[in-house]
Amino acid sequence: MRYELTKDLETGNATIDMEHRELFQAVNNLMDACKVGQGRSSVSSAAQFLLQYVDKHFTHEEQLQKSCQYPKVIPHKAFHDRYKRELKEITAQIPNRNVSVTDLVKLNNHLVILVNHIKVVDKELAAYLKAKS
């Protein structure tokens, strides 16, 4: 399954939507590498991208929520904080070489959580933003 940012998942904020596209592209690249037996060599760079991505992206998203007085900003930020902490724990356990299938599965499972967050929670945010405009 390939991930793509469809119109119904867009927030209407160009920066946030671009960052979601970047995330989906990174996830798709990792999955493509896994399909051709190169997932182990790609996981380290994907993990580093994700660490940087979540810090930058979550900060942008939280700023947007505060600026529009989004009523669910506190639970949304709580998810972001928990997700970043868990991602750091997972990536810290991934070795630079000889990445195991278990490492890939843990990272992929965590990516799925983020993609589902975008599909459900960020979609709620998008609906709120559209109603405010």
N, C-alpha and C positions, 0 to 999 in steps of 0.2 A: 504494500500500500504506500503510495506517495502522498506526501502532505503538500497542500497548497492553500494559500490564503484566498478563499473565495469571497465574493462580494458580501455575503451574509456574515462573514467573520470580521470584516473591516470595521475599525473604530471610527473612521472619518478623520483621524489625526494622521497626517502624512508620516511623521517620524515613527509613531507606534506601529503603523501598518508596515512600513519599510522594515522595521526591526523584526516583526513577525515573519515577513517574507525571508529575511536573512536566516532566522532560526529554522524555518521549514527547509530552506535550501541546504543548510548544514546537516540537518537530520537526513534528508534525502541523499546527500553525498555519502554520509556514513553508511546508510543502508545499501546504496549502490556498491560501495567498496566491499561490504560484507558479502553481497551476492556473488562477487567475483573472487572471493577468498582474500581480500586485502583489508578486511575490517580491523584486524589486529594492528596493522601498521597505521591506520587512520584514527584509531580511537584516542590516542594521546592529543593530537591536534584538535580533534573535535571536542574533547573535554576542556581543553584550554580555551577554545572559542566560547564554549557554553559558560564557563566561569566569567569571562569578560562580558559576554552578552547579557547574562542575567543582571549583573551589577548595573550596567548602563541602561538596559531596557527597563528594569523594574524602577529605577530612579525616575526615568522619563514618565513612566506610567503613573507613578505616585504623585509626581508634580502635576500632571494633567488632572488627576482625581481631586487633588486639593484645590486647584484653580477653579474647578467647576462645582465645588462643594458636593462631591459624590457622596451619598449617604453610607455607602458600604466601604469607605476607604480604610477603616480600621481592620475589618476581617481580610480585606484584599492585601493589605500590607503584612498582616500576620502570615498569610500564605506565602508571600514573597520571602519573608524572613526565614520561615521554616524551609522553603524550597532551596534557598541559597545555602543554608547550613547543611542540609542533607547532600546537596550537590558537591559541596566542598569535601564532605566526608567520603563520598563515593570516589571522587577523582583523586583524593589523596591516597586511596588504596590501590589505584591503578598503576602498575609499574610502567616505566618507560619502555621496557622490552618484555617480550614474552607475555603479552596480555592474554589472559585466559578467556574462555567462553563465558565463564561466570562473571568476569569483569564487564564484558560486552552486554550481557543480559541485565546486570544491575544498572548500567548507564542507560540502556534502551528503555528499561522500565521507568526510569526517572524522566526520560524524555517524553514518554507517553503521558505522564502526569502533567507535564507542562503543556503539551499539545491539547489535552483535555481541558485544562484550565483556560486556555485561549478559546476553545470552542464553546465553553459554558460561561465562565465567569467574565471573561473579557467581552463576550458577546452581550452580556447584561450591561456592561459598561458602555458598549457601543450604542445600545438602545437608549440608555440614559442620555448620552451625548446628543443623539439625534433628537430626542424629545426636548432638550434644552435649547436646540438651535432653531 
